[in-house]
Structures are given as C-alpha cells and as structure tokens.
Amino acid sequence: MRKGLVPGRGFNLARLGNREISVLSNLQRITLFMLKSERGCYVRSLRLAELLKQSRLLGTGSFLFILSLVILIGLSHVTYAAETGGGGLGAGIDPSVENPYPDLLLETEDGLAGPDLLDDDPYLSEPEEVLGDPIFEDDFVFNVPPPNIFDPLEPVNRAIFVFNDKVYFWVLKPTKNVYSFVLPQDIRRSIGNAFANLAAPIRFLNNVLQGEFEDAGAVLSRFAINSTLGVFGFGDPAYVDFDIEPRLADFGQTLGKWSIGEGFYICLPFLGPSNVRDSVGFLGDVYMHPVPYFSESLTFDMAYLGVSRINLISISPDVYEELKRISLDPYVAARQAYYDYRRSEINP
Amino acid sequence: MKRLIVTALVLLHTLVAGSLLIADDHSPTAQLQPVIDQIIRILDDETLKGDGQKEQRRNQIMDTIASGFDFKEMSRRVLGPTWNEISETERDYFVTQFTKLLENVYVGKLESYGGRTVEFVAERIKGKRAQVTTLTPYEGSKIPIHYIMQRELDKWMVYDINIEGVSLVRNYKEQFRAIIQTRQYEGLIKTIEDKNKNFAE
C-alpha cells in the first residue's frame, strides 16, 4: 500500500541505482558499529559509575546544573509519555511531521487501513457477541470487565503526578517558550530530524529484536540516506524523495511483543506514565543510544538529552495541557491513555 | 414563469435524486460522511464566525452531531453498571451534562480550526457494530480517527471515537469509575457540572 518511488522528484532514482545496494554497504558499517558498541558497553558502564561517584563530590553549582538538566529531560517525557509511549530516548523523536502515522498506510490483516478496533470493546467478552439493541433497553446487559490496570502504588503515583505537573509549568514550559522564541520552527524541525537520526540504532535493534526485518531495513535505509544526502540527518530526504517512512520501535515495546507482562503502573518522577516493563525498556533504550558511547562526559550526555527533549516538545502539540483541559481526573486519564496507546502499539 | 417552473423542477429533481442516493446507501461511511461534512461547513461559514455567533454556531454544530452521534449510548457506556442504578430522571440529566462536557471539550477544540477535508479510508462492519476510519488533517499532519458505530434500526450512530488506540468512552469511563469509587454518583455529577462551569467562564 505504500506509494512507489516517484522518479523525477529531486533525484533521478533510476540512475541512482537500487537503494538496497546502499543498504547493504551500510549494513556492514552498522554491524561493525554495533559490535564496537557492544564491547564498549562494559567499559561505559564502569565509566558511568565512576562519574556518578565523582558527581557527589562536585560543587553545588555543577550539581544544580546537572539536576536542572535531568529535570528538563524528564519533563519533556511527561508531555510525551502519553504520546510516544514513554519508550525512551529515540522512541518519540521521529521527525515525520508530514505523516507521523506510517502504520496506517501499511497493510493490515484484513487489507484495510488502520487497526481493527471492533473487538476491543470494554463490554464485549466474545468478539462475535452483539450488544442488545439500545432501543430495547432490557436487552442491554453490562458485561463489566475487571479493571485491567494494576496500580497498587496509586497514592505515591498521584503525588509524583502532581510533582511532575509543577515541574512542567515551572521549569519545562518556560524553557520551551524561550527556546521556541529564539529558534524558528523549521530550524527546530531540522534539529529534531538530526536527533531522531542519531537515535536510529534504537529503532534498528528493536525492529530486529521484534523480527520486523523489513522495518529494520527501512530504518537502515533512512539512516544511510539521511546521514549522507540529508547532511548529518538534518534533512529527511529518505521520506521526501524516497518515500521511506520512519518505523518506530523501542525496547519496552520489544519486551511487550515478547509477551512480557506490563507489571504495575508507575508514574516516574520527571519521566511520567510508565510501568515496570517500560521502565526497564527505557533503560534498555538508553544503552542502545549511540551518543553516550562516543561522548566523554555525563554532563554532555545530559545536555544532549535535555536539548533533544526541549526541541521535541517545541515542535509537537501540547499534549499534556490538552489532557488536563479535557479530563476530570487527569491522573486516571493519563494512565488510561498511556496503557491504551502502548497496548495498541504492541498488539495492533 | 416558464423558467421558474423549469428551475423548480430541476431543483426538485436534484433534491429527490439526492435524497434517493443517500437513502440507497445504508453503509456506515455513507451515513457518517454527511454529518462530518456538515460540521465542516458550519465551521467554515463566514456568517457564523466570531465570538458573537458562538451560541448559534454551537447549537448548529451540536444539532448536526446529534444526528449522527448517540449521546445516550455514550453516556450508558461511560457509566457502565452505575447507569442501571440511577433513576430515569438522573439518566436524562446525566446525558445532558455529559453531552455538554463533550461539546465544551471537542467542539471548542474544533472551532479553532476549520477548513479541512476529512478522508474516509476504511470501513469495517461486524454484526450491529461498525468502524469507520478517517484521516483528519491537524497541524500539518493527518491523524487517523476511528469512529465506532452501532446500528439502531436503520441508522448507524457513533458511540465512540478512537484516536491512536485511545478510546474516548473508555478514557472517561475509567475516570468516572475512579470518581464514583470515592465520591459516589453525586460526586461525579458535581465534578462534571463544575468542569462545564469552568468552560463557560
């Protein structure tokens, strides 16, 4: 169902040759890179521990600086957790402003666009069961499902939710406003493209782990094209000229597809809605992100994260404020939306 | 005079043909599309724009929505078992308050846009229920919005809207359940009334 390549749009594709060739040569490079990263993992965790130890001895100034960065990073997550599934570094930073819903355009089981939601009715235990005609009220029987979100820590979670709310309005939003004022939107979008491009390993590895090799190939093609023709990923010729849409994937989603349960609900400080599985997934994504492997300092990593998050929210709609506006109990609304969204991603 | 008669006949013919065309097609998409088109038309209507026309515009939009959306069914589904525990008068009052809430939340949001074309991309029917998938333009991108419908006699009526797996009915149902658990049905009605008052200010 995806559109074919259209010749004469920016590049002469016929002359450029088969894009699979470029994918293959880049596959070797990426494999090498992954191997190096794998080896670097242990060394890196040692260095991280060392840095953490040092940070205790840091002066108050640098400590506050790091703390504020952490807050910024986290808060952008509050807004985006519901939207991106809180899936970690790369999950939400996809640049497809024109079409952020590539899944809708892919083939589904019944050959129609989009997921089949008809079986996902809270009052239906049997998919084929038909509800009583509402004209005849007596036919209508409530087949009440048990609550399907396990939230034993609700009082604690609610307190953290309030805390995140305060940080959003006191820190994150003002920062975002200044940032958006200073940089025009198309520049912020290009920056967003570059951040997303660097997070490609997360999407590649997770697509592979999920057995979605076609999607993994698309991630690789996008990375290869955007890193070169797109000038370090600032542009998105992979989509504009080659019609290759982004394929999102994160480790929490991978774990979910491996049938690992959600565990209980957690509202993470700074990070927002999550659960046990997705919190583990988030840590996994951090380890799949290439930037920390090559950077020399934790401060740089934090700054990178902070800026990428601020940039992300500056080019996306205000999900959190909208949620607050439309709901009577924003905590429950956010929790439900998070679970619904994650479940629809994992079992489409 | 002759021209007038001819014009009248042509008009009548178009009207009859037009209504036959609609009557012919009982598919969920065919019944949802005119409702959505009409809402867009009202939003684009220059004579209805601006704060001064707000009430008139809202009334027209809500009348249109009511022809394709079943607020009573939505209310019943968001309340779940509580629906069976309250009296007929309380039910009617709940429907009006919940309808008002949806009006404030969604029509208020719609009003800030306008001038859009909705693409209808898929339709699924299972027994008495149907799902119509649309692509709705929003801030430079297209958002898939799924309308979940139920057949009531010969009419398909929307009772849920699903965006990215997030169902409107389920989201409110869970919120309402949490409120009823701690503050009973009376507390819920109070909360909805307050929220509606907040929007009015």
HADDOCK unambig.tbl for C-alpha pairs under 7 A between the chains (distance, minus, plus):
assign (segid A and resid 97 and name CA) (segid B and resid 141 and name CA) 6.26 0.50 0.50
assign (segid A and resid 98 and name CA) (segid B and resid 140 and name CA) 6.34 0.50 0.50
assign (segid A and resid 98 and name CA) (segid B and resid 141 and name CA) 4.90 0.50 0.50
assign (segid A and resid 99 and name CA) (segid B and resid 141 and name CA) 5.60 0.50 0.50
assign (segid A and resid 99 and name CA) (segid B and resid 142 and name CA) 6.36 0.50 0.50
assign (segid A and resid 112 and name CA) (segid B and resid 122 and name CA) 5.86 0.50 0.50
assign (segid A and resid 113 and name CA) (segid B and resid 121 and name CA) 6.43 0.50 0.50
assign (segid A and resid 113 and name CA) (segid B and resid 122 and name CA) 5.71 0.50 0.50
assign (segid A and resid 118 and name CA) (segid B and resid 131 and name CA) 6.59 0.50 0.50
assign (segid A and resid 130 and name CA) (segid B and resid 127 and name CA) 6.40 0.50 0.50
assign (segid A and resid 130 and name CA) (segid B and resid 128 and name CA) 6.43 0.50 0.50
assign (segid A and resid 133 and name CA) (segid B and resid 152 and name CA) 6.68 0.50 0.50
assign (segid A and resid 142 and name CA) (segid B and resid 80 and name CA) 6.60 0.50 0.50
assign (segid A and resid 142 and name CA) (segid B and resid 81 and name CA) 6.40 0.50 0.50
assign (segid A and resid 326 and name CA) (segid B and resid 105 and name CA) 5.54 0.50 0.50
assign (segid A and resid 328 and name CA) (segid B and resid 175 and name CA) 6.84 0.50 0.50
assign (segid A and resid 329 and name CA) (segid B and resid 175 and name CA) 5.74 0.50 0.50
assign (segid A and resid 332 and name CA) (segid B and resid 174 and name CA) 6.79 0.50 0.50
assign (segid A and resid 332 and name CA) (segid B and resid 175 and name CA) 5.50 0.50 0.50
assign (segid A and resid 333 and name CA) (segid B and resid 171 and name CA) 5.85 0.50 0.50
assign (segid A and resid 333 and name CA) (segid B and resid 175 and name CA) 6.20 0.50 0.50
assign (segid A and resid 336 and name CA) (segid B and resid 171 and name CA) 6.00 0.50 0.50
assign (segid A and resid 337 and name CA) (segid B and resid 166 and name CA) 5.61 0.50 0.50
assign (segid A and resid 337 and name CA) (segid B and resid 171 and name CA) 6.76 0.50 0.50
assign (segid A and resid 340 and name CA) (segid B and resid 165 and name CA) 5.59 0.50 0.50
assign (segid A and resid 340 and name CA) (segid B and resid 166 and name CA) 5.26 0.50 0.50
assign (segid A and resid 341 and name CA) (segid B and resid 164 and name CA) 6.20 0.50 0.50
assign (segid A and resid 341 and name CA) (segid B and resid 165 and name CA) 5.15 0.50 0.50
assign (segid A and resid 341 and name CA) (segid B and resid 166 and name CA) 5.83 0.50 0.50
assign (segid A and resid 344 and name CA) (segid B and resid 165 and name CA) 5.17 0.50 0.50
